[in-house]
């Protein structure tokens, strides 16, 4: 199984309640995320990033087209992807009545691992994220950064092949965000995972991703940038050009010249 993510002619249209007027959220997206890539998606608020994310995790169905992973769709075969896709949301979504250890074992319970293996995996990831002294603590007793680290542990513990992060670090102060973001991407790369980061922070996207997808509004692909193809001295120019693409909602031929094949 390749775990490549194929987005083919993806289109999503909603209808306004009452009037029934169609609203196009996604308009013909086409791209592939290869196994082991770290990809960031950026664009203006309302450009369809969240709608795309919801289709990718199986909560929405497209109006036309498909997202396929090994010939299956997350929204058409939701159970097949349990444990194969790990998600880190903007809010940690820890259950306040469960200890940190029990929060991390939750996903492992869902996929049916034996209790001893659940505990072993949870403890290993909490240790890796510097939380082994807080196994019995409850979310309300911890800082926001500690809770988000626990959310990372929960996502990685199920050993998914694909990691998705939806504005996962933007609510933290910059120092904490930088630290946790660094841990996330270090673990993604060291574990050989595929990762997609949805973010409104262009700086974060360019600093962390191998590849940058710029969505227009409604969601269509304005740029597909291989960030690593740009020498460090040219990255400030790349940042300026991408910002212009986002603001004007138009592609830039100078960026297209270095798009990945």
VEXBAPA-65553 format. One record per residue: residue in three letters; residue number from 1; x, y, z of N, C-alpha, C in turn. Coordinates in steps of 0.2 Angstrom, whole numbers, m for minus. Each point is the difference from the previous one (the first is absolute). Example, Ala and Ser with C-alpha at 12.3 -4.5 7.8 and 13.67 -1.06 7.14 Angstrom:
<sites>
   residu   num    n_px    n_py    n_pz   ca_px   ca_py   ca_pz    c_px    c_py    c_pz
      ALA     1      66     m28      39      m4       6       0       4       6       0
      SER     2      m2       5      m4       4       6       1      m4       5       3
</sites>
This chain:
<sites>
   residu   num    n_px    n_py    n_pz   ca_px   ca_py   ca_pz    c_px    c_py    c_pz
      UNK     1       4      m6       0      m4       6       0       4       6       0
      UNK     2      m1       5      m4       4       6      m1      m2       5       5
      UNK     3      m6       1       2      m2       5       4       1       7      m3
      UNK     4       0       0      m7       0       7      m3      m7       2       0
      UNK     5      m1       7       0      m7       3       1      m1       3      m7
      UNK     6      m5      m2      m3      m2       2      m7      m6       4       0
      UNK     7       1       7      m1      m6       4      m1      m2       1      m7
      UNK     8      m6      m2      m2      m1       0      m7      m7       4      m1
      UNK     9       1       6      m4      m6       4      m2      m5       1       6
      UNK    10       3       1       5      m4       1       6      m4       6       0
      UNK    11      m7       0       2      m4       5       0      m5      m1       5
      UNK    12      m2       6       4      m5       0       5      m4       6       0
      UNK    13      m6      m1      m1      m5       5       0      m5      m1       6
      UNK    14      m1       6       3      m5       0       6      m6       4      m3
      UNK    15      m6      m1       3      m6       4      m1      m2       4       6
      UNK    16      m1       7      m1      m2       4       6      m7      m2       2
      UNK    17       0      m1       7      m6      m1       3      m6       5      m2
      UNK    18      m6      m2      m1      m5       5      m2       0       1      m7
      UNK    19       5       4      m3       0       2      m7       2      m6      m5
      UNK    20       4      m5       3       2      m5      m5       5       2      m5
      UNK    21       3       6       1       5       3      m5       6      m4       1
      UNK    22       3      m3      m5       6      m4       0       7       4       2
      UNK    23       4      m2       4       6       3       2       6      m5      m1
      UNK    24       4       2      m5       6      m5      m2       5       1       6
      UNK    25       2      m5       3       5       0       5       7      m2      m3
      UNK    26       0      m5      m4       5      m3      m3      m1      m1      m8
      UNK    27       5       3      m4      m2       0      m7       6      m4      m4
      UNK    28      m1      m6      m1       5      m4      m4       7       0       3
      UNK    29       1      m3       5       7      m1       3       3      m7      m3
      UNK    30       6       1      m2       4      m6      m3       7       0       2
      UNK    31       2      m5       4       7       0       2       1      m7       4
      UNK    32       6      m2       1       1      m6       3       6       2       6
      UNK    33      m2      m3       6       5       0       5       4      m7       1
      UNK    34       6       0      m1       4      m6       0       1      m2       7
      UNK    35       1      m7       0       2      m3       7       6       3       2
      UNK    36       0       3       7       6       2       3       1       8      m1
      UNK    37      m4       3      m4       0       7      m1      m3       4       6
      UNK    38       3       6       1      m3       4       5      m3       6      m4
      UNK    39      m6       1       0      m4       5      m4      m3       5       4
      UNK    40       0       7      m1      m4       5       3      m5       3      m5
      UNK    41      m6       1       2      m5       3      m4      m2       7       3
      UNK    42       1       5      m4      m1       7       3      m5       3      m5
      UNK    43      m3       6       2      m5       4      m4      m4       4       5
      UNK    44      m4       5      m3      m4       4       4      m5      m4       4
      UNK    45      m3       3       5      m6      m2       3      m5      m1      m5
      UNK    46      m4      m6       0      m5      m1      m4       2      m3      m7
      UNK    47       6      m2       0       3      m3      m7      m2      m7       0
      UNK    48      m3      m3       5      m2      m7      m1       5      m5       4
      UNK    49       5       3       3       5      m5       4      m4      m4       5
      UNK    50      m4       2       4      m4      m4       5      m4      m5      m4
      UNK    51      m4       2      m5      m4      m4      m4       4      m6      m3
      UNK    52       6       1      m3       4      m5      m2       2      m4       5
      UNK    53       2       2       6       2      m4       6      m5      m4       2
      UNK    54      m6       2       0      m6      m4       2      m1      m6      m5
      UNK    55       1       1      m6      m1      m5      m5       6      m5       1
      UNK    56       6       2       1       5      m4       1       0      m5       6
      UNK    57      m4       3       5       0      m4       6      m7      m4       0
      UNK    58      m4       1      m5      m6      m4      m1      m6       2       3
      UNK    59       0       7       2      m6       3       3      m5       3      m5
      UNK    60       3       1      m6      m4       3      m5       1      m4      m7
      UNK    61      m5       0      m4       1      m3      m7       0       5      m5
      UNK    62       4      m1      m5       1       5      m5      m6       0      m5
      UNK    63      m2       5      m3      m5       1      m5       2      m4      m6
      UNK    64       6       1      m2       3      m3      m6       7      m2       2
      UNK    65       3      m5      m4       7      m1       1       1      m5       6
      UNK    66       7       0       2       1      m5       5       7       1       3
      UNK    67       0      m2       7       7      m1       3       1      m7       1
      UNK    68       5      m3      m3       1      m7       1       7      m2       3
      UNK    69       0      m4       4       6      m3       3       0      m8      m1
      UNK    70       5      m2      m4       0      m7      m1      m7      m3      m3
      UNK    71      m3       5      m4      m6      m2      m4      m7       0       5
      UNK    72       1       3       6      m6       1       4       0       7       2
      UNK    73      m7       2       2      m1       7       2      m1       0       7
      UNK    74       2       5       4      m1       0       7      m7       1       2
      UNK    75      m4       4      m4      m7       1       1      m5      m6      m2
      UNK    76       3      m4      m4      m4      m6      m3       2      m7       4
      UNK    77       6       0       3       2      m6       4       3       3       7
      UNK    78      m4       3       4       3       3       6       3      m5       4
      UNK    79      m3      m5       1       3      m5       5       7      m3      m2
      UNK    80       1       0      m7       7      m3      m2       5       5       2
      UNK    81      m1       6       1       5       5       1       1       1       8
      UNK    82      m3      m3       4       1       0       7       7      m2       2
      UNK    83       4       4       3       7      m2       2       5       2      m6
      UNK    84      m3       1      m6       5       2      m6       1       7       0
      UNK    85      m5       4       2       1       7       0      m1       3       7
      UNK    86       5       4       2       1       3       6      m2       8      m1
      UNK    87      m3       3       5      m3       7      m1       2       3       6
      UNK    88       3       6      m1       1       5       6      m4       6      m2
      UNK    89      m4       2       4      m5       6      m1       3       6       4
      UNK    90      m3       6      m2       2       6       3      m1       0       8
      UNK    91      m5      m3       2      m2      m1       7       2      m8       2
      UNK    92       3      m1       6       3      m6       1      m6      m6       1
      UNK    93      m6       2       1      m5      m5       1       1      m6       4
      UNK    94       4       2       6       1      m5       5      m7      m1       4
      UNK    95      m1      m6       2      m6      m1       5       1       2       7
      UNK    96      m3       5       3       2       3       6      m1      m5       6
      UNK    97      m4      m6      m1      m1      m5       5       5      m5       0
      UNK    98       5       0      m5       5      m6      m1       7       3       2
      UNK    99       4      m4       3       7       2       1       3       1      m7
      UNK   100       6       3       0       4       1      m6       2      m7      m3
      UNK   101       2      m5       4       1      m7      m2      m6      m3      m4
      UNK   102      m6       1       4      m6      m3      m3      m3       4      m6
      UNK   103       2       6      m1      m2       4      m6       4      m3      m6
      UNK   104       7      m1       1       4      m3      m5      m2      m7      m2
      UNK   105      m2      m4       5      m2      m7      m2      m7       0      m4
      UNK   106      m4       6       0      m7      m1      m3       0      m2      m7
      UNK   107       5       3      m4       0      m3      m7       2      m7      m1
      UNK   108       4      m2       5       2      m7       0      m5      m5       2
      UNK   109      m5       3       5      m6      m4       1      m4      m1      m6
      UNK   110      m1       5      m3      m4       0      m6       2      m5      m5
      UNK   111       7       0      m2       2      m5      m5       1      m7       3
      UNK   112      m1      m1       7      m1      m7       3       7      m3       2
      UNK   113       5       4       2       6      m3       2      m1      m2       7
      UNK   114       4      m6       2      m1      m2       7       2       5       5
      UNK   115      m2       0       6       1       6       5       7       1       2
      UNK   116       4      m6       0       7       1       1       4       4      m5
      UNK   117      m2      m2      m7       3       4      m5      m2       7       0
      UNK   118      m6       1       1      m3       7       1       4       4       5
      UNK   119       1      m2       6       4       3       5       7       1      m3
      UNK   120       3      m5      m2       7       0      m3       1       6      m5
      UNK   121      m4       0      m5       1       5      m5      m2       7       3
      UNK   122      m5       1       4      m1       6       2       5       3       5
      UNK   123       3      m4       4       6       2       4       6       2      m4
      UNK   124       1      m4      m5       6       1      m5      m1       7      m3
      UNK   125      m6       2      m3       0       6      m3      m1       6       5
      UNK   126      m3      m1       6       0       5       5       7       2       2
      UNK   127       4      m5       1       7       0       2       4       4      m6
      UNK   128      m1      m1      m6       4       3      m5      m2       7      m1
      UNK   129      m6       2       2      m2       7       0       1       3       7
      UNK   130       3      m3       4       2       3       7      m5       1       5
      UNK   131      m5      m5      m1      m6       0       5       0      m6       5
      UNK   132       5      m3       0       0      m7       4      m1       2       8
      UNK   133       1       6       2      m2       1       7      m7       2       1
      UNK   134      m4       0      m5      m7       3       1      m5      m6      m3
      UNK   135       2      m6       1      m5      m5      m3      m7       0       3
      UNK   136       0       1       7      m6       0       4      m3       7       0
      UNK   137       3       5      m3      m3       7       1      m6       0      m5
      UNK   138      m5       5       2      m6       1      m5       1       6      m4
      UNK   139      m3       1      m5       1       6      m5       0       6       3
      UNK   140      m5       1       5      m1       7       3       6       2       5
      UNK   141       4      m5       1       6       1       4       6       2      m4
      UNK   142       0       0      m6       5       1      m5       0       7      m4
      UNK   143       6       2      m2       0       6      m4      m3      m2      m7
      UNK   144      m1       5      m4      m2      m1      m7       5      m4      m4
      UNK   145       6       2       1       6      m3      m4       0      m8       2
      UNK   146      m1      m1       6       1      m7       3      m6      m4      m3
      UNK   147      m6       3       0      m6      m3      m3       1      m2      m8
      UNK   148       3       5      m3       1      m1      m7       5      m5      m2
      UNK   149       5      m1       5       5      m5      m1      m3      m7       1
      UNK   150      m5       0       5      m4      m6       1      m4      m2      m6
      UNK   151      m3       5      m3      m3      m1      m6       4      m3      m6
      UNK   152       6       2       0       5      m3      m5       1      m7       2
      UNK   153       1      m2       6       2      m6       3      m6      m5      m2
      UNK   154      m6       3       1      m6      m4      m2       0      m2      m8
      UNK   155       1       5      m4       0      m1      m7       6      m5      m2
      UNK   156       6       1       2       5      m5      m2       0      m7       3
      UNK   157      m4       0       6       0      m7       3      m3      m5      m4
      UNK   158      m5       2      m4      m4      m5      m4       5      m3      m6
      UNK   159       5       4      m1       5      m2      m6      m3       1      m6
      UNK   160      m3       6      m2      m3       1      m6       5       1      m6
      UNK   161      m2      m1      m6       5       1      m5      m1       7      m3
      UNK   162      m5       4       2      m2       6      m2      m1       5       6
      UNK   163       3       5       1      m1       5       5      m3       6      m3
      UNK   164      m6       3       3      m3       6      m2       0       5       6
      UNK   165       2       6      m1       0       5       5      m4       6      m3
      UNK   166      m6       2       4      m4       5      m2       1       6       4
      UNK   167       4       5      m2       1       6       4       2      m2       7
      UNK   168       4      m5       1       2      m4       6       4       4       5
      UNK   169       3       6      m2       5       3       4      m2       8       0
      UNK   170      m4       2      m3      m2       7      m1      m2       3       6
      UNK   171      m4      m4       5      m3       3       6       5       1       6
      UNK   172       7      m3      m1       5       0       5       4       7      m1
      UNK   173       3       2       6       5       5      m1       6      m2      m4
      UNK   174       3       5      m4       5      m2      m5       6      m4       3
      UNK   175       2       1       6       6      m4       2      m3      m8       1
      UNK   176      m6      m1       3      m2      m6       1      m2      m3      m7
      UNK   177      m3       3      m4      m2      m2      m7       6      m3      m4
      UNK   178       6       4       1       6      m2      m4       3      m6       3
      UNK   179      m1      m1       6       3      m6       3      m4      m6      m2
      UNK   180      m7       0       1      m4      m5      m1       0      m2      m8
      UNK   181       0       5      m4       0       0      m7       6      m4      m2
      UNK   182       6       2       3       6      m4      m1       0      m7       1
      UNK   183      m3      m1       6      m1      m7       2      m4      m4      m4
      UNK   184      m6       3      m3      m4      m4      m4       3      m2      m7
      UNK   185       4       5      m3       3      m1      m6       6      m5       1
      UNK   186       4       1       5       5      m5       1      m2      m7       1
      UNK   187      m6      m1       3      m3      m7       1      m3      m2      m7
      UNK   188      m3       4      m4      m3      m2      m6       6      m3      m4
      UNK   189       6       4      m1       5      m2      m4       4      m6       2
      UNK   190       1       0       7       4      m6       3      m4      m6      m1
      UNK   191      m7       0       0      m4      m6       0      m2      m1      m7
      UNK   192       2       4      m5      m2      m1      m7      m7       0      m2
      UNK   193      m4       5       3      m7       1      m1      m1       5      m5
      UNK   194      m6       0      m3      m2       5      m5      m4       5       5
      UNK   195       1       7      m2      m3       5       4      m3       5      m4
      UNK   196      m6       3       2      m3       5      m3      m2       5       5
      UNK   197       3       6       0      m2       6       5      m4       5      m4
      UNK   198      m6       1       3      m4       6      m2       1       5       5
      UNK   199       2       6      m3       2       6       4      m2       6      m4
      UNK   200      m1       6       4       0       6      m3       6       4       1
      UNK   201       5      m3       3       6       3       2       5      m2      m6
      UNK   202       2       5      m4       4      m1      m6       7      m2       3
      UNK   203       3       4       5       6      m1       2       1      m7       3
      UNK   204      m5      m3       3       0      m7       3       1      m5      m6
      UNK   205      m4       2      m5      m1      m5      m6       7      m1      m3
      UNK   206       3       6      m2       6       0      m3       6      m3       4
      UNK   207       0       2       6       5      m3       5       0      m7       1
      UNK   208      m6      m3      m1       0      m7       2      m2      m5      m5
      UNK   209      m3       2      m6      m2      m5      m5       5      m1      m5
      UNK   210       0      m6      m3       4      m1      m6      m4       3      m7
      UNK   211      m6       1       1      m4       2      m6      m6       4       3
      UNK   212      m2       5      m4      m5       5       2      m5       0      m6
      UNK   213      m6      m1       2      m6       0      m4      m4       7       2
      UNK   214      m1       4      m5      m3       6       1      m7       0      m3
      UNK   215      m5       0       4      m7       0      m2      m3       7      m1
      UNK   216      m3       1      m6      m4       6      m1      m7      m1       3
      UNK   217      m4       5      m2      m7       0       3      m5       1      m6
      UNK   218      m5      m4      m1       0      m7       4       6      m4      m2
      UNK   219       0      m6       4       6      m4       0       2      m2      m7
      UNK   220       5       2      m2       3      m2      m6       8       1       1
      UNK   221       4      m4      m4       7       0       1       3       6      m4
      UNK   222       3       5       4       3       5      m3       8      m1      m1
      UNK   223       2      m4       5       8      m1       0       1      m7       3
      UNK   224       5      m3      m3       2      m7       3       8       1       0
      UNK   225       3       2       6       6       2       1       5      m5       3
      UNK   226       5      m2      m3       5      m4       4       5       4       4
      UNK   227      m2       1       6       4       5       4       7      m2       0
      UNK   228       2      m6       0       7      m2       0       4       2      m6
      UNK   229      m4       1      m5       3       2      m7       3       7       0
      UNK   230      m2       4       5       2       7       1       6       1       5
      UNK   231       5       2      m3       6       1       5      m2       5       5
      UNK   232       4      m1       6      m2       4       6       0       7      m1
      UNK   233       5       3      m4       0       7      m2      m6       2      m4
      UNK   234      m4      m4      m3      m6       2      m4      m6      m1       4
      UNK   235       0      m3       6      m6      m1       4      m4       6       1
      UNK   236       3       6       2      m3       6       1      m4       2      m6
      UNK   237       3      m1      m6      m4       2      m6      m6      m4      m1
      UNK   238       1      m7       1      m5      m5       0      m6       2       4
      UNK   239       2       2       7      m6       2       4      m4       6      m2
      UNK   240       4       5      m3      m4       6      m3      m4      m2      m6
      UNK   241       2      m4      m4      m3      m2      m6      m7      m4       2
      UNK   242       1      m5       5      m6      m4       2      m5       5       3
      UNK   243       2       4       4      m4       5       3      m4       4      m5
      UNK   244       3       2      m5      m3       4      m6      m5      m5      m3
      UNK   245       1      m6      m1      m4      m5      m3      m6      m1       4
      UNK   246       1       0       7      m6      m1       4      m5       7       0
      UNK   247       4       5       0      m4       7       0      m4       1      m6
      UNK   248       4      m1      m6      m4       1      m7      m4      m6      m2
      UNK   249       1      m6       3      m4      m5      m2       1      m2      m7
      UNK   250       7       1      m2       2      m2      m7       7      m3       0
      UNK   251       1      m5      m4       7      m3       0       5       4      m2
      UNK   252       7      m2       1       5       4      m1       5      m4      m5
      UNK   253       1       2      m6       5      m4      m4       7      m2       3
      UNK   254       2       5       4       7      m1       2       0      m5       6
      UNK   255      m6      m1       3       0      m6       5      m1      m6      m4
      UNK   256      m4       0      m5      m2      m6      m4       6      m3      m4
      UNK   257       5       4      m1       7      m2      m3       3      m5       4
      UNK   258      m1       0       7       3      m4       4      m5      m5       4
      UNK   259      m5      m1      m3      m5      m5       2       3      m7       0
      UNK   260      m2      m4       4       2      m7       0      m3      m4      m6
      UNK   261       3      m5      m3      m3      m3      m6      m5      m5       3
</sites>
